[in-house]
Every structure is written in C-alpha cells, then in structure tokens.
Amino acid sequence: MATGETNLGDVRLDGAGPLYDQIRRAIRDLILGGAWPPGTSVPPEHALMEQLGASRMTVHRALVQLAREGLITRRRRSGTIVASPPT
C-alpha cells in the first residue's frame, strides 16, 4: 500500500457498544497504532458506510467525534485526513 492510502479491511469492529463508537475506536486504534500515520487520507463516509454496513449518520457521528479528539481533520470537498500530532 502506498503512503497516504488506507485499507478499509483494517477497520475492525469489536461488537461492544454503539456502532458509531465501535467505528470511532477502530479508526482511533489504527491512527494511534501507526497504521494510519499523519497525512493519510481517511476513507470517505460512503465507503465506510458500505464496508461497515452502517448508516451515513452513524459514520458521520464517529468521524465528528474523531475530529473533536484532534485525530482527524475534515475539509469540505477536500476529504478527511489523519491529523498531525500536536507539537
């Protein structure tokens, strides 16, 4: 896999708690574990919806929470990327 690309197969849900939180934790673990380094493009909402069998609102809620945590940066029309750690 080239730098800056993600693998949707890496997103593994654990079955514990609400689906949006499972998605948030799965992506958070990939980011904090280094599988998705800063600058990596996060898959678009529609791709996550299809892969994970989740509604748009569920995926959106997970991504909004990750943005609030400072782990991703969302830009309208530019996509979502893994944020650089604070310095």
Buried (B, 14 or more C-beta within 10 A) or exposed (E): EEEEEBEEEBBEBEEEEEBBBBBBBBBBBBBEEEBBEBEBBBBEBEEBBEEBEBEEEBBBBBBBBBBEEEBBBBEEEEEBBBBEEEE
